[in-house]
Amino acid sequence: MKFSDAALSTALVSLTLFSEQCNSFTTSTLQKHHQHQKLQQQRNRIEESLLSPFGLPLQHTKTKKKKQSLLHVSTSTEDSTDSSSSSANADGGEGNTNNSIISNEVLSGKRFSSSSSSIGIEVVDYASVSDQNSNMEKALTEAREKFLLTGILPESKHLMGINDEVVQEVGREIGQFEELVSDASLLQSTASYIRSKAKPGFFETRTTTSSEDTSTSTSTPFFSSDKQKYEALLDKAYEESGEVTSAFAKTFYLGTQLLPPEAQKAIWAVYVWCRRTDEIVDAPRNEGSDELNNEAMLQDLACWELRLENLWKYGEIEDVLDLPLLDSLVKYPDLPIEPFVDMIRGMLMDIPVLGVERYKEFDELHLYCYRVAGTVGLMSMPIFGTKNGITYQDAKESALSLGVAFQITNILRDVGEDAIKRKRIYLPTDHLKMFNVTEEQLFSQRLDQNYINLMKYEIDLARKYYQKAQEGVYMLSEESRLPVQTSLDCYRKILDKIEDNGYDSLTKRAYVDKWEKMRTIPFSWYRTQEELSKALPLPEDW
């Protein structure tokens, strides 16, 4: 199909933006925290939490309140957006499922009654779904209590959520800024400067005592004369966030190149927070045993969740990569904390032994897909914006559909890799049985017609979620449509690549190269033209 000059021009502009903005970014140095001085501060925060949970409205409560421990109050687990995960007990079948725990959460999801049923799928909203009786939630609660009482984590040469693999992928150390060595107060002064731009009362004020460590204190002053210095540090933090995004999420990063600069940087900030959350669970650990590794993971996640809450409530930051997220929260005050909290619960579901190792049916996998991918859509929506007359709730179903589509695509692409490297199977057990595919077959990477038929079924399912997500593109603000459509189209092509590989995702990895992604942009632009693309759809959209 031939495109108009306007279409080609738009594509060329998009490609130019992509090439011009793929810069290299600068290096830096991390200011160490004074862990032992935080002991008194953490104890004071416990007392404060007893009086004022971290600020989420009480209507998020999902379970009847019982007598709460100190940690339950400080975490606001019953008043916030928890969504617990998972499980630790073998259930006798193939793999460790713990369905008795997550089944309560699966049943609590809100099903959309819409046109999605006409194409053979259900879209479920699991936002803030929580089961306080889950083993995973109890384990995190205990880890939070321990951290709040001690405030001490093992020392690390990297920022939290940054490990050797991340450094290797990016090509250098992350979060090390020379400015922070020469000026010890610069980090917190910059945070104070960013908070000053928020509406009055947006952040609560935390009172401190002279005995408390002030390395994360909101009382650190800033000076108008140093505004350029603060902006320069923030810009470098944003640039480094872009570099991390580019290294780990090339398709996602391509989409961000087509956003306005402010929205682009905010999406980078969100992605880096998600990346760091994921790395806390996926990072190699050598604590001596699975039990000790899990304990260390839970301790890190507990600290990470508390950091998240303190950033939203007080505007507090701990390291330089928190600055972009704080700045994005100020610029997009409707950015909700709930999907961030839910994503942490998704990470819990991946913790070995303690987490969910098998999913009996698709609804259980759907919960996981929401937590690790659908949440990103909900984080992004306030940044993308919607067109006039469309509310956040109107666009929510499509945003969640895109998250499910993306995660199913990831799972189908990585079946062999997950089985061999991680000993994990994400495909629902009932789908395996439907096509007579066994777990042993996946672990031995044996391709046969049964597996091919299974892949055909799963690919068709994923494409239906992409189809539902497509409807939401037209609900977005005009400047956000092309980035989202491009990401959708490029990721959907992974399914085509699986087909091109003879449905072998056991020994082959489906991959869409950079130039093919860039060639997709004109077609993505065409699809964003609602009236035109519906009247004259592309052949693959028939």
Disulfide bonds with the S-S distance in Angstrom:
none
